[in-house]
Amino acid sequence: MTTLTLDKLSVGTLHAVDLSVHGGDIVCVSGPSGSGKSRLLRAVADLDPHEGRVLLDETFQGTVPGHIWRQQVMMVPADSQWWFEDVGSHFGSDAREVPGALGFPPDVMDWAVNRLSSGEKQRLAVLRALVRNPRVLLLDEPTANLDDAMIRQVESWLLEEIRKRDLPVIWVAHDAAQIERVADRHYCIRGHALEPVHGSH
Ligand SMILES: Nc1ncnc2c1ncn2[C@@H]1O[C@H](COP(=O)(O)OP(=O)(O)OP(=O)(O)O)[C@@H](O)[C@H]1O
């Protein structure tokens, strides 16, 4: 089982975050806009300068080249990036099967990226991250652009994948009801600290 460990991690105004996330565990992080949720994920993915240590089992982030680290510690940002013209080119040839829960017709891999709505992009970005078989998943508001029915559908699919793959997950979320549904533990950014939310563990 993989464990992600944050040891006195400081980034931006957030100070000395200690956190361990075991395989299959979902830690939700909430907090006011601008409090540093995305920056925290970016630091864990080695995309933002920070102090303190991040470990994947016994391996320190600092000992692994950034791009190799990010293949294992996969972040799905709120605003996903797409660089080829068609959807399918972003997926390997053996990973073109799209789960029904994501609500796409079978020809979605042939679609042009520039026709995708923000919600479609977001669902495909999560799928793209998972088919790369990461060891950790960092999700930045993965259902923010979806309607209620689709939120529930994507959530159940994600929960199943996370449990099946035994992935440690940090999931940035705003919606209290969603946090209640998906989180094993819930932390909130208050000022400079990441604090456990009472009753969540
Ligand atoms: N590279 C950077 N250098 C300096 N400040 C930054 C940098 N990146 C982000 N910030 C600032 O850090 C603060 C936290 O940004 P962040 O994107 O983490 O917020 P957030 O909690 O995810 O907010 P939201 O819920 O609005 O997405 C913001 O004030 C932002 O302007």
PDBQT file of the ligand as one rigid body, heavy atoms in Angstrom, charges set to zero:
ROOT
HETATM    1  N1  LIG A 301       3.275  31.279  -7.711  1.00  0.00    +0.000 N 
HETATM    2  C1  LIG A 301       2.685  32.088  -6.838  1.00  0.00    +0.000 A 
HETATM    3  N2  LIG A 301       3.383  33.091  -6.241  1.00  0.00    +0.000 NA
HETATM    4  C2  LIG A 301       2.806  33.913  -5.362  1.00  0.00    +0.000 A 
HETATM    5  N3  LIG A 301       1.513  33.825  -4.996  1.00  0.00    +0.000 NA
HETATM    6  C3  LIG A 301       0.771  32.870  -5.543  1.00  0.00    +0.000 A 
HETATM    7  C4  LIG A 301       1.317  31.956  -6.498  1.00  0.00    +0.000 A 
HETATM    8  N4  LIG A 301       0.335  31.095  -6.864  1.00  0.00    +0.000 NA
HETATM    9  C5  LIG A 301      -0.756  31.476  -6.182  1.00  0.00    +0.000 A 
HETATM   10  N5  LIG A 301      -0.497  32.540  -5.403  1.00  0.00    +0.000 N 
HETATM   11  C6  LIG A 301      -1.442  33.199  -4.471  1.00  0.00    +0.000 C 
HETATM   12  O1  LIG A 301      -1.607  32.321  -3.373  1.00  0.00    +0.000 OA
HETATM   13  C7  LIG A 301      -2.954  32.389  -2.873  1.00  0.00    +0.000 C 
HETATM   14  C8  LIG A 301      -3.553  31.006  -2.878  1.00  0.00    +0.000 C 
HETATM   15  O2  LIG A 301      -3.826  30.604  -4.215  1.00  0.00    +0.000 OA
HETATM   16  P1  LIG A 301      -4.554  29.237  -4.536  1.00  0.00    +0.000 P 
HETATM   17  O3  LIG A 301      -4.719  29.147  -6.012  1.00  0.00    +0.000 OA
HETATM   18  O4  LIG A 301      -3.853  28.133  -3.863  1.00  0.00    +0.000 OA
HETATM   19  O5  LIG A 301      -5.973  29.463  -3.828  1.00  0.00    +0.000 OA
HETATM   20  P2  LIG A 301      -7.204  28.482  -3.631  1.00  0.00    +0.000 P 
HETATM   21  O6  LIG A 301      -7.375  28.261  -2.158  1.00  0.00    +0.000 OA
HETATM   22  O7  LIG A 301      -7.015  27.279  -4.473  1.00  0.00    +0.000 OA
HETATM   23  O8  LIG A 301      -8.390  29.383  -4.151  1.00  0.00    +0.000 OA
HETATM   24  P3  LIG A 301      -9.695  29.088  -5.076  1.00  0.00    +0.000 P 
HETATM   25  O9  LIG A 301     -10.651  28.349  -4.173  1.00  0.00    +0.000 OA
HETATM   26  O10 LIG A 301     -10.151  30.470  -5.409  1.00  0.00    +0.000 OA
HETATM   27  O11 LIG A 301      -9.236  28.292  -6.251  1.00  0.00    +0.000 OA
HETATM   28  C9  LIG A 301      -3.674  33.374  -3.774  1.00  0.00    +0.000 C 
HETATM   29  O12 LIG A 301      -3.709  34.626  -3.120  1.00  0.00    +0.000 OA
HETATM   30  C10 LIG A 301      -2.817  33.423  -5.035  1.00  0.00    +0.000 C 
HETATM   31  O13 LIG A 301      -2.908  34.693  -5.660  1.00  0.00    +0.000 OA
ENDROOT
TORSDOF 0
